[in-house]
Amino acid sequence: MNRRLGGLDEGRIGWMLRVRRLSSSSGRIGSSDLSRKYSHQQPTSSYDHQFFGQPLPITHPHLLAPHELTIGIPREEYAQRRAKLMDLLPDGSSVIIAGARTKWMAHHVFYPFRQSSDFWYLTGFQEPDACLLLEKDNSTKGYTMTMFVRPKDPFQEMWEGARSGIDGVTEWFGADAVCLPNLRLHTSQALVLIYFLYDRIVLSQTYDISDLASRLKPVLTKSTRSPVYLDLPSDIEFPNLPPWRSTVPLIDFFSKNNAQSGNLADFLSSPTGSFPSSSRSDLDSCLAVLASSRSTPRGQTDHSKYRPIRSLQAKLDPIKMIKSEAELKLLRIAADISAHGFKAAMRLAADCRPAEASRSEHELVQAFEGGCQRHSPGVGGRMGYVPVCAAGPAALTIHYTFNDRALRPGNQLVLLDAGFEYAGYVADITRTFPIGNQGRFSSAQRDLYEVVKNVEKELLTQCRQSSGHSLSTLHRASCQLLKDGLVRLGFNLDHPDALNRLYPHYIGHPVGTDLHDTPSWNRSHRLKAGSVITIEPGVYVPDEDKYPKHFRGIGIRVEDMVHVRENDQVILSCNTPKEVADVEACGSGLLERLQ
């Protein structure tokens, strides 16, 4: 009988070693001939044959410094983020965060993967189908961290690329444990449960994907009133789940009140804790339940004996709101890369001639993206969002993204709202500039542009903690400043709602790992040093008789990213031309020649 070692029997280990010896010896047959034939080849680096599911310092030293886990972010910073979060939570609390899943454009055609921002913020892990569980306890570090990840799978990796697997996550993402996987579970339907215990080394185990549900069961039903904090990605897609399953409350999914889901007691008493078999997988069902409502509607069963569910965003967003020096550097890089894209688009727009009627907004988008990619320092960059490239009257649509209208040079402006994402941090910048006419504004365009730009510049000076401003007070100030400027240009804004028609959106928002970062952050809270926000006033004049004729059909928005400090501010997007003289010089090519 073979003894077992960590899920592996000694007989199997011996067999594996014998195979390795045979392979090694067979490789020496005729080795002298081969060495002569291939002696010209250069030796490879030690990391050339190591593969993980994302760039790491050992595999991509040209992108990451030795102390970094992701581009620009040290490994220690991820640990500090987790510690800050858990320090805010009551004793005994648990945190559940699901990573993003692969999304499909069509059969066997996937979208480029982007990790869930909150999951990535706390782990740095960039592979799909992962889950994070944090449990506050009395250990030295104050919490236990558990991750569910995909195991190594040679067959799948041959088709889809490397996975970090157990050893990779253990070595690079903070685990103290060394995991011995069960070889029988090398399938795409498995998850690896890795324990991160900071006080002691614990042997991790490998579970089938269905065990995610049973692993969460004791967390959700633990005999404590300490909350469970969760906020799963709102864009998780469950192709084969019925609509009711994504909308029922967390506990009610298992309750008698939901006839389709069965009974909570039955689920909790089940040895497997499995879900109904109608779903694509237990992981899908588990995520659907956790993503559902966190409150119990009136008239339903009293679930007070179960752990309360709370929003994670309300706790995590204040931490994410204050950027570290490393984060600020990445945001500045993203903004600088975006500036190259804007300059390329401005030059192309200025070069448009009436005879070139076939040119479209799409070409400006291509120019922007090309300018960004040419100046991106390496892997880790992509467009931060679908650009708004709105020529002429299309600019009256705030989030116009068709980007297919023909450019009409000579008497039109184009509004370009775009930004590059670098190493997980998104730039958000807007400029409005002339089409044709060698990049020069008409007098009416210049007058209206100056009103919007001057409002933005005035508000930027107020983006400091010592000003006592909030986004709410800045928005009210923007309304008054815009109203004053438009009245000077001849607009009649006596009606109470007149300005709302011309300026229908808010003044700005936080920006960071998401375009609209930290969504739970209250706009009425005072600005804090370390935060990064956008300031983006705009004016959109409908083609109606009640507005001055020479301004009709013009839409203008000017947007910058600003780093709020105690007594001043830093404009992260300052390298994107904004002054009329700079925009015109960029369009004519003069700015490029001067630089």
Sequence and secondary structure as in RCSB ss.txt:
>XXXX:A:sequence
MNRRLGGLDEGRIGWMLRVRRLSSSSGRIGSSDLSRKYSHQQPTSSYDHQFFGQPLPITHPHLLAPHELTIGIPR
EEYAQRRAKLMDLLPDGSSVIIAGARTKWMAHHVFYPFRQSSDFWYLTGFQEPDACLLLEKDNSTKGYTMTMFVR
PKDPFQEMWEGARSGIDGVTEWFGADAVCLPNLRLHTSQALVLIYFLYDRIVLSQTYDISDLASRLKPVLTKSTR
SPVYLDLPSDIEFPNLPPWRSTVPLIDFFSKNNAQSGNLADFLSSPTGSFPSSSRSDLDSCLAVLASSRSTPRGQ
TDHSKYRPIRSLQAKLDPIKMIKSEAELKLLRIAADISAHGFKAAMRLAADCRPAEASRSEHELVQAFEGGCQRH
SPGVGGRMGYVPVCAAGPAALTIHYTFNDRALRPGNQLVLLDAGFEYAGYVADITRTFPIGNQGRFSSAQRDLYE
VVKNVEKELLTQCRQSSGHSLSTLHRASCQLLKDGLVRLGFNLDHPDALNRLYPHYIGHPVGTDLHDTPSWNRSH
RLKAGSVITIEPGVYVPDEDKYPKHFRGIGIRVEDMVHVRENDQVILSCNTPKEVADVEACGSGLLERLQ
>XXXX:A:secstr
   EETTEEHHHHHHHHHHHHHHHHHTTTTHHHHHHHTTTS    TTTT   SS  TTT TTTS TTEEETTEEH
HHHHHHHHHHHHHS TT EEEEE     EEETTEE      HHHHHHH    SS EEEEEE SSSSSEEEEEEE 
   HHHHHHH    HHHHHHHHSS        GGG STTEEEEEEE SSS    EEEETTHHHHHHHHHHT SS 
  EEE   TT   TTS GGGGTS TTGGGSTT TTT  HHHHHHSSS    TTSS HHHHHHHHHTS SS  TTS
   TTS  EEESHHHHHHHHHS  HHHHHHHHHHHHHHHHHHHHHHHHHHT  TT TT BHHHHHHHHHHHHHHH
  SSSEEESS  EEEEGGGGGSTT      B  TTSEEEEEEE EEETTEE  EEEEEEESGGG   HHHHHHHH
HHHHHHHHHHHT BGGGT BHHHHHHHHHHHHHHHHHHTT    STTHHHHH  S S  B SSSSS  TTS TTS
B  TT EEEE  EEE  S TTS GGGTT EEE BEEEEEBSS EEETTTTS  SHHHHHHHHHTHHHHH 
